[in-house]
Amino acid sequence: MEFLDDLLSSQEPEEEATDKPDRAEAPPVEERAPLLADETAWESLRSHVAREVTRQEHEEPPPKRPGLLSSFTTLQKVVLITLTLAVLATWGLALSRILNASKARRTESAAALTSPTAAPTMSPTEHVTPAQAITASTPTAPPIEEPPVHTRFDTQIALDPNNPDLYLRRGREYLQAGAYDAAIQDFSKVLTLDPSCADGYAGLGWAYFHTWAWEASQEAFENALALNPDLIEAYFGLGKLYLYQGMYVKAAKAFDQAAAINPQDAEAEAWLAIASAKFNDVEEALGAVERAKAQNDQLPLVYIAQSWARRIQTPPDIDGAQADLLYAQDLGPTDFEVLNALAEFYVEWRPERLAEAERLAVYAHEWATNDIERAIALHTLGRVYLAMDRQEDALQALQEAAAMASAENGKVLLVGLAADLARAQP
């Protein structure tokens, strides 16, 4: 009994502790529903499940996503199918043609390889170059004559072949294009149709001038002036012929006549000053320079002429002459006459600047527009090399210049070129 009393007394503090507010109460235990034991409950559950299954079976399925063709009408579907079949048929036909063409080419290649005339026969040891192979396999056709330069007058001449004015105009275009042989033919045709055409003779003179036929050129210019004494381009042609051959007095006279016909021609006055300075006519050279500057003070040739006039003064104004040429270079940095004149000046008056003279002569050759100017530039370059004691280089440049500037009889036409070539000989 004492044992039970002790046990009861030990449990009382625990029950008192449950009444304390700071101790968490245990969560209540949910009561489970009693199991269905009777037959009525089971029957009710089965009926409920059967009704739920029946309801799900009678529900409508979710709507399906419409297909690609469902939005088209029947007619549209028919058209689409027809177009598809047509495209497929076209592709099939094209493929068939390609295969047939390929088969035909293979047949032709096989026949060509077996043909005795398919290729030229060659010995087993003969080497065939690519050029020979191309020639052997390429059919040849007769050459078609084409004009050297197509011009706007070709069709007009074909329609009116006896019109001298058309040949005159086309000949001038040939001159500008550098087709000098064609120009000679057209100007000759002009004179055949109209022997009194002074412009035809002048054009012929320039064509002969550029082909180094200088005797024929002089004769043509003189014939032009006989028909028309006021033809300025004929005087210019004679002036250039005389100047490049060292006949400075005749050159000055020709340029003076051109300037007299047209006093506003600054170029004629400038060439007159250069020609006059070359035979030391100081008064004429200075006067022509002033007249040229009055007409056009932005023409590089005017300052080349003034540079020549300063050199023949007493005493020579070499610094002023160099300044004139440098100013001319500012006005025309790629002008052939400027580049060549400055190179010549350095050779003659500034030996310390021979390296620059060489560069200028090379530039002059590059900027030359015809064979006359190229030969002059090569002559200047040869003189530069002579001044630098580069005999081999001088000989090469001078020989090339002489080959260009020679008449049919072998005479070297440019003044001083033959003498400089002799100096360059070993």
Contacts in CASP RR format, 6 or more apart in sequence:
PFRMAT RR
TARGET T0000
AUTHOR 0000-0000-0000
METHOD contacts of the structure
MODEL  1
MEFLDDLLSSQEPEEEATDKPDRAEAPPVEERAPLLADETAWESLRSHVA
REVTRQEHEEPPPKRPGLLSSFTTLQKVVLITLTLAVLATWGLALSRILN
ASKARRTESAAALTSPTAAPTMSPTEHVTPAQAITASTPTAPPIEEPPVH
TRFDTQIALDPNNPDLYLRRGREYLQAGAYDAAIQDFSKVLTLDPSCADG
YAGLGWAYFHTWAWEASQEAFENALALNPDLIEAYFGLGKLYLYQGMYVK
AAKAFDQAAAINPQDAEAEAWLAIASAKFNDVEEALGAVERAKAQNDQLP
LVYIAQSWARRIQTPPDIDGAQADLLYAQDLGPTDFEVLNALAEFYVEWR
PERLAEAERLAVYAHEWATNDIERAIALHTLGRVYLAMDRQEDALQALQE
AAAMASAENGKVLLVGLAADLARAQP
17 23 0 8 1.000
36 42 0 8 1.000
36 45 0 8 1.000
69 77 0 8 1.000
72 80 0 8 1.000
112 118 0 8 1.000
119 136 0 8 1.000
119 137 0 8 1.000
120 136 0 8 1.000
122 128 0 8 1.000
128 136 0 8 1.000
147 154 0 8 1.000
147 182 0 8 1.000
148 174 0 8 1.000
148 177 0 8 1.000
148 179 0 8 1.000
148 181 0 8 1.000
148 182 0 8 1.000
149 173 0 8 1.000
149 174 0 8 1.000
149 177 0 8 1.000
149 178 0 8 1.000
149 179 0 8 1.000
149 182 0 8 1.000
151 170 0 8 1.000
151 173 0 8 1.000
151 174 0 8 1.000
152 173 0 8 1.000
153 166 0 8 1.000
153 169 0 8 1.000
153 170 0 8 1.000
153 173 0 8 1.000
154 170 0 8 1.000
156 163 0 8 1.000
156 166 0 8 1.000
157 163 0 8 1.000
157 166 0 8 1.000
157 167 0 8 1.000
157 170 0 8 1.000
160 166 0 8 1.000
162 193 0 8 1.000
163 193 0 8 1.000
164 189 0 8 1.000
164 190 0 8 1.000
164 193 0 8 1.000
164 194 0 8 1.000
164 197 0 8 1.000
167 186 0 8 1.000
167 187 0 8 1.000
167 189 0 8 1.000
167 190 0 8 1.000
167 193 0 8 1.000
168 186 0 8 1.000
168 187 0 8 1.000
168 190 0 8 1.000
168 197 0 8 1.000
168 199 0 8 1.000
168 200 0 8 1.000
170 186 0 8 1.000
171 182 0 8 1.000
171 183 0 8 1.000
171 186 0 8 1.000
171 187 0 8 1.000
171 203 0 8 1.000
171 207 0 8 1.000
172 183 0 8 1.000
172 203 0 8 1.000
174 180 0 8 1.000
174 182 0 8 1.000
174 183 0 8 1.000
174 186 0 8 1.000
174 207 0 8 1.000
175 183 0 8 1.000
175 203 0 8 1.000
175 206 0 8 1.000
175 207 0 8 1.000
175 210 0 8 1.000
178 210 0 8 1.000
178 370 0 8 1.000
180 207 0 8 1.000
180 210 0 8 1.000
180 211 0 8 1.000
181 211 0 8 1.000
183 203 0 8 1.000
183 206 0 8 1.000
183 207 0 8 1.000
184 204 0 8 1.000
184 207 0 8 1.000
184 208 0 8 1.000
184 211 0 8 1.000
187 200 0 8 1.000
187 201 0 8 1.000
187 203 0 8 1.000
187 204 0 8 1.000
187 205 0 8 1.000
187 207 0 8 1.000
188 204 0 8 1.000
190 197 0 8 1.000
190 199 0 8 1.000
190 200 0 8 1.000
191 197 0 8 1.000
191 200 0 8 1.000
191 201 0 8 1.000
191 204 0 8 1.000
196 227 0 8 1.000
197 227 0 8 1.000
198 223 0 8 1.000
198 224 0 8 1.000
198 225 0 8 1.000
198 227 0 8 1.000
198 228 0 8 1.000
198 231 0 8 1.000
198 234 0 8 1.000
199 224 0 8 1.000
199 228 0 8 1.000
199 231 0 8 1.000
200 224 0 8 1.000
201 220 0 8 1.000
201 221 0 8 1.000
201 223 0 8 1.000
201 224 0 8 1.000
201 227 0 8 1.000
201 234 0 8 1.000
202 220 0 8 1.000
202 221 0 8 1.000
202 224 0 8 1.000
202 231 0 8 1.000
202 233 0 8 1.000
202 234 0 8 1.000
203 220 0 8 1.000
203 224 0 8 1.000
203 233 0 8 1.000
204 220 0 8 1.000
205 216 0 8 1.000
205 217 0 8 1.000
205 220 0 8 1.000
205 221 0 8 1.000
205 224 0 8 1.000
205 237 0 8 1.000
206 217 0 8 1.000
206 233 0 8 1.000
206 237 0 8 1.000
208 214 0 8 1.000
208 216 0 8 1.000
208 217 0 8 1.000
208 220 0 8 1.000
209 217 0 8 1.000
209 237 0 8 1.000
209 240 0 8 1.000
209 241 0 8 1.000
209 372 0 8 1.000
210 370 0 8 1.000
210 371 0 8 1.000
210 372 0 8 1.000
212 371 0 8 1.000
212 404 0 8 1.000
212 405 0 8 1.000
212 406 0 8 1.000
212 407 0 8 1.000
212 413 0 8 1.000
213 407 0 8 1.000
213 408 0 8 1.000
214 241 0 8 1.000
214 245 0 8 1.000
214 407 0 8 1.000
214 413 0 8 1.000
215 407 0 8 1.000
217 237 0 8 1.000
217 241 0 8 1.000
218 238 0 8 1.000
218 241 0 8 1.000
221 234 0 8 1.000
221 237 0 8 1.000
221 238 0 8 1.000
221 241 0 8 1.000
222 234 0 8 1.000
222 238 0 8 1.000
224 231 0 8 1.000
224 234 0 8 1.000
225 231 0 8 1.000
225 234 0 8 1.000
225 235 0 8 1.000
225 238 0 8 1.000
228 234 0 8 1.000
230 261 0 8 1.000
232 258 0 8 1.000
232 261 0 8 1.000
232 262 0 8 1.000
232 265 0 8 1.000
232 268 0 8 1.000
235 254 0 8 1.000
235 255 0 8 1.000
235 257 0 8 1.000
235 258 0 8 1.000
235 261 0 8 1.000
235 268 0 8 1.000
236 254 0 8 1.000
236 255 0 8 1.000
236 258 0 8 1.000
236 268 0 8 1.000
236 271 0 8 1.000
237 254 0 8 1.000
238 250 0 8 1.000
238 251 0 8 1.000
238 254 0 8 1.000
239 250 0 8 1.000
239 251 0 8 1.000
239 254 0 8 1.000
239 255 0 8 1.000
239 271 0 8 1.000
239 275 0 8 1.000
240 251 0 8 1.000
241 251 0 8 1.000
242 248 0 8 1.000
242 250 0 8 1.000
242 251 0 8 1.000
242 254 0 8 1.000
242 275 0 8 1.000
243 251 0 8 1.000
243 271 0 8 1.000
243 274 0 8 1.000
243 275 0 8 1.000
243 278 0 8 1.000
244 372 0 8 1.000
244 376 0 8 1.000
244 413 0 8 1.000
244 414 0 8 1.000
244 415 0 8 1.000
245 413 0 8 1.000
245 414 0 8 1.000
245 415 0 8 1.000
246 278 0 8 1.000
246 415 0 8 1.000
248 275 0 8 1.000
248 276 0 8 1.000
248 278 0 8 1.000
248 279 0 8 1.000
249 275 0 8 1.000
249 279 0 8 1.000
251 271 0 8 1.000
251 275 0 8 1.000
252 272 0 8 1.000
252 275 0 8 1.000
252 276 0 8 1.000
252 279 0 8 1.000
252 281 0 8 1.000
252 284 0 8 1.000
255 268 0 8 1.000
255 269 0 8 1.000
255 271 0 8 1.000
255 272 0 8 1.000
255 275 0 8 1.000
256 272 0 8 1.000
258 265 0 8 1.000
258 268 0 8 1.000
259 265 0 8 1.000
259 268 0 8 1.000
259 269 0 8 1.000
259 272 0 8 1.000
259 288 0 8 1.000
259 291 0 8 1.000
262 268 0 8 1.000
263 291 0 8 1.000
263 295 0 8 1.000
264 295 0 8 1.000
265 295 0 8 1.000
266 291 0 8 1.000
266 292 0 8 1.000
266 293 0 8 1.000
266 295 0 8 1.000
266 296 0 8 1.000
266 299 0 8 1.000
266 301 0 8 1.000
266 302 0 8 1.000
267 292 0 8 1.000
267 299 0 8 1.000
267 301 0 8 1.000
269 288 0 8 1.000
269 289 0 8 1.000
269 291 0 8 1.000
269 292 0 8 1.000
269 295 0 8 1.000
269 302 0 8 1.000
269 305 0 8 1.000
270 288 0 8 1.000
270 289 0 8 1.000
270 292 0 8 1.000
270 299 0 8 1.000
270 301 0 8 1.000
270 302 0 8 1.000
270 304 0 8 1.000
270 305 0 8 1.000
271 301 0 8 1.000
271 305 0 8 1.000
272 284 0 8 1.000
272 288 0 8 1.000
273 284 0 8 1.000
273 285 0 8 1.000
273 286 0 8 1.000
273 287 0 8 1.000
273 288 0 8 1.000
273 289 0 8 1.000
273 292 0 8 1.000
273 305 0 8 1.000
273 306 0 8 1.000
273 308 0 8 1.000
273 309 0 8 1.000
274 285 0 8 1.000
274 304 0 8 1.000
274 305 0 8 1.000
274 308 0 8 1.000
276 284 0 8 1.000
276 285 0 8 1.000
276 288 0 8 1.000
277 285 0 8 1.000
277 305 0 8 1.000
277 308 0 8 1.000
277 309 0 8 1.000
277 311 0 8 1.000
277 312 0 8 1.000
278 308 0 8 1.000
280 312 0 8 1.000
282 309 0 8 1.000
282 312 0 8 1.000
282 313 0 8 1.000
282 314 0 8 1.000
285 305 0 8 1.000
285 308 0 8 1.000
285 309 0 8 1.000
285 312 0 8 1.000
286 309 0 8 1.000
288 305 0 8 1.000
289 302 0 8 1.000
289 305 0 8 1.000
289 306 0 8 1.000
289 309 0 8 1.000
292 299 0 8 1.000
292 301 0 8 1.000
292 302 0 8 1.000
292 305 0 8 1.000
293 302 0 8 1.000
293 306 0 8 1.000
296 302 0 8 1.000
298 331 0 8 1.000
299 331 0 8 1.000
300 328 0 8 1.000
300 329 0 8 1.000
300 331 0 8 1.000
300 332 0 8 1.000
300 335 0 8 1.000
300 337 0 8 1.000
300 338 0 8 1.000
301 328 0 8 1.000
301 337 0 8 1.000
302 328 0 8 1.000
303 324 0 8 1.000
303 325 0 8 1.000
303 327 0 8 1.000
303 328 0 8 1.000
303 331 0 8 1.000
304 324 0 8 1.000
304 325 0 8 1.000
304 328 0 8 1.000
304 337 0 8 1.000
304 338 0 8 1.000
304 341 0 8 1.000
306 321 0 8 1.000
306 324 0 8 1.000
307 320 0 8 1.000
307 321 0 8 1.000
307 322 0 8 1.000
307 324 0 8 1.000
307 325 0 8 1.000
307 328 0 8 1.000
307 341 0 8 1.000
307 345 0 8 1.000
308 321 0 8 1.000
310 316 0 8 1.000
310 317 0 8 1.000
310 318 0 8 1.000
310 320 0 8 1.000
310 321 0 8 1.000
310 324 0 8 1.000
311 317 0 8 1.000
311 318 0 8 1.000
311 321 0 8 1.000
311 349 0 8 1.000
318 349 0 8 1.000
321 345 0 8 1.000
321 349 0 8 1.000
322 345 0 8 1.000
322 349 0 8 1.000
322 350 0 8 1.000
325 338 0 8 1.000
325 341 0 8 1.000
325 342 0 8 1.000
325 345 0 8 1.000
326 342 0 8 1.000
328 335 0 8 1.000
328 338 0 8 1.000
328 341 0 8 1.000
328 342 0 8 1.000
329 335 0 8 1.000
329 338 0 8 1.000
329 339 0 8 1.000
329 342 0 8 1.000
331 338 0 8 1.000
332 338 0 8 1.000
334 363 0 8 1.000
334 367 0 8 1.000
335 367 0 8 1.000
336 364 0 8 1.000
336 367 0 8 1.000
336 368 0 8 1.000
336 369 0 8 1.000
336 373 0 8 1.000
336 377 0 8 1.000
339 360 0 8 1.000
339 361 0 8 1.000
339 363 0 8 1.000
339 364 0 8 1.000
339 367 0 8 1.000
339 377 0 8 1.000
340 360 0 8 1.000
340 361 0 8 1.000
340 364 0 8 1.000
340 373 0 8 1.000
340 376 0 8 1.000
340 377 0 8 1.000
340 380 0 8 1.000
342 357 0 8 1.000
342 360 0 8 1.000
343 357 0 8 1.000
343 358 0 8 1.000
343 360 0 8 1.000
343 361 0 8 1.000
343 364 0 8 1.000
343 380 0 8 1.000
343 381 0 8 1.000
343 384 0 8 1.000
344 357 0 8 1.000
344 380 0 8 1.000
344 383 0 8 1.000
346 353 0 8 1.000
346 354 0 8 1.000
346 356 0 8 1.000
346 357 0 8 1.000
346 360 0 8 1.000
347 354 0 8 1.000
347 357 0 8 1.000
347 380 0 8 1.000
347 383 0 8 1.000
347 384 0 8 1.000
347 387 0 8 1.000
350 357 0 8 1.000
351 387 0 8 1.000
354 384 0 8 1.000
354 387 0 8 1.000
354 388 0 8 1.000
357 384 0 8 1.000
357 387 0 8 1.000
358 381 0 8 1.000
358 384 0 8 1.000
358 385 0 8 1.000
358 388 0 8 1.000
361 377 0 8 1.000
361 380 0 8 1.000
361 381 0 8 1.000
361 382 0 8 1.000
361 384 0 8 1.000
362 381 0 8 1.000
364 373 0 8 1.000
364 376 0 8 1.000
364 377 0 8 1.000
364 380 0 8 1.000
365 374 0 8 1.000
365 377 0 8 1.000
365 378 0 8 1.000
365 381 0 8 1.000
368 374 0 8 1.000
368 376 0 8 1.000
368 377 0 8 1.000
371 404 0 8 1.000
372 405 0 8 1.000
374 404 0 8 1.000
375 401 0 8 1.000
375 404 0 8 1.000
375 405 0 8 1.000
375 414 0 8 1.000
375 417 0 8 1.000
376 401 0 8 1.000
376 414 0 8 1.000
378 397 0 8 1.000
378 398 0 8 1.000
378 400 0 8 1.000
378 401 0 8 1.000
378 404 0 8 1.000
379 397 0 8 1.000
379 398 0 8 1.000
379 401 0 8 1.000
379 405 0 8 1.000
379 414 0 8 1.000
379 416 0 8 1.000
379 417 0 8 1.000
379 420 0 8 1.000
381 397 0 8 1.000
382 393 0 8 1.000
382 394 0 8 1.000
382 397 0 8 1.000
382 398 0 8 1.000
382 401 0 8 1.000
382 420 0 8 1.000
382 424 0 8 1.000
383 394 0 8 1.000
383 420 0 8 1.000
385 391 0 8 1.000
385 393 0 8 1.000
385 394 0 8 1.000
385 397 0 8 1.000
385 424 0 8 1.000
386 394 0 8 1.000
386 420 0 8 1.000
386 423 0 8 1.000
386 424 0 8 1.000
391 424 0 8 1.000
391 426 0 8 1.000
394 420 0 8 1.000
394 423 0 8 1.000
394 424 0 8 1.000
395 421 0 8 1.000
395 424 0 8 1.000
395 425 0 8 1.000
395 426 0 8 1.000
398 417 0 8 1.000
398 420 0 8 1.000
398 421 0 8 1.000
398 424 0 8 1.000
399 421 0 8 1.000
401 414 0 8 1.000
401 417 0 8 1.000
402 412 0 8 1.000
402 417 0 8 1.000
402 418 0 8 1.000
402 421 0 8 1.000
405 412 0 8 1.000
405 413 0 8 1.000
405 414 0 8 1.000
405 417 0 8 1.000
406 412 0 8 1.000
406 413 0 8 1.000
407 413 0 8 1.000
412 418 0 8 1.000
412 421 0 8 1.000
END
